[in-house]
Amino acid sequence: MESTNSSSSISLLSLPCNSTSDLHFNTLFSNLNTTLIFSKTRKSTNNVPLPHFLCTSMSMQLKLQPPTPKKPPPTSHITLKSSMNNLSVFERAFIGTLAGASAGAFTYFCLHPLDTIKTKLQTKGASQIYKNTLDAIIKTFQTKGISGFYSGISAVIVGSTFSSALLFGTCEFSKSCLSKFDEFPSLLVPPTASLMGSIVSSAVMVPKELITQRMQAGAKGKSWEILAQILRKGGILGLYTGYSATLLRNLPAGVLSYSSFEWLKIAVLKKGNKEKLTPLESVCCGALAGAISASLTTPLDVVKTRMMTQFQGVVVNDGVSGIIKQILMEEGWVGLTRGMGARVVHSACFSAIGYFAFETARLAILDQYLKHKNQSKEIMALEPSLNG
């Protein structure tokens, strides 16, 4: 039997294949190949690679399919954080100074009309002239028109640019320095930084506010003429009339405003797990911080305004305590809250616009600064190869 089978098999192999047998053989081979391919395809869904020898067209099709693009990791926040960490203390202070200067000039210009009305309401004798805030607005417009709301605007632009630059520059410098001390409580970093910033910026803010508020209260002449009058009567020290009252107001107001904004900012960032505020969040945090600060420091602002606007009447030399006694004797406790409505609105708007402008300007300046810094590094890296 074995010889018979072997001979028959040899005979079959030696026989030529006719068309019918070829067709039958090709059909069987195709069915077998299809079965193998589809079985392997079903298994490939379980992350089993297809063998290339089964079907060339299948392997080619898999190779021609474009790879699924990987989503890039959210590097914007990481880039911002790492970029800030790579900057030196002086670089952060420099960026804060530029951002503060631009934000201060823009904000003071936008809100100067509200500040004018607030000053008019706090001036001595204002209770006999104006019934309320609306009455002060109407009478100011009837007397001087639109220009009456912008009295002393030139002094505001110049003074606010320098004072805001010093304020935010000092705050950023102080924050960067204090953050390096692990023993210093992080909760106290914003108030300490704002305290330092307020002291430094008051050196420019006091002369600016002195000139501005005298013009708002009705002094005749332009900004430089008012400046000349002050220097002629009191010298350099005359520019710092009300300096103690300004510090008495600016220190708690600055600490409350800046610290409230920083604490609110940290809370929002932690809740949203991000590293920068949206424009709306900056506006809301700034407005709330400004309202808190203004409502608690209005009595101090009234005292400061009375000291700076005494040029029209009898000058009181008793300082802050004498002004407070005089207000309480003539107007009662209500006198210390004059202009609170206008001041709260002004401070809320000022802080909302100011902190929004500062955050926006800081990020824009940081972006441009880093681009310029990277370009400088690339040029320095190419110089050896070019010289060689």
Secondary structure as GFF3:
##gff-version 3
##sequence-region A 1 388
A	DSSP	alpha_helix	2	14	.	.	.	ID=ss1
A	DSSP	alpha_helix	19	44	.	.	.	ID=ss2
A	DSSP	alpha_helix	56	64	.	.	.	ID=ss3
A	DSSP	alpha_helix	75	86	.	.	.	ID=ss4
A	DSSP	alpha_helix	89	122	.	.	.	ID=ss5
A	DSSP	alpha_helix	126	129	.	.	.	ID=ss6
A	DSSP	alpha_helix	133	144	.	.	.	ID=ss7
A	DSSP	three_ten_helix	145	150	.	.	.	ID=ss8
A	DSSP	alpha_helix	153	179	.	.	.	ID=ss9
A	DSSP	three_ten_helix	186	188	.	.	.	ID=ss10
A	DSSP	alpha_helix	189	216	.	.	.	ID=ss11
A	DSSP	alpha_helix	223	238	.	.	.	ID=ss12
A	DSSP	alpha_helix	243	272	.	.	.	ID=ss13
A	DSSP	alpha_helix	279	308	.	.	.	ID=ss14
A	DSSP	three_ten_helix	310	312	.	.	.	ID=ss15
A	DSSP	alpha_helix	319	331	.	.	.	ID=ss16
A	DSSP	three_ten_helix	333	337	.	.	.	ID=ss17
A	DSSP	alpha_helix	340	387	.	.	.	ID=ss18
###
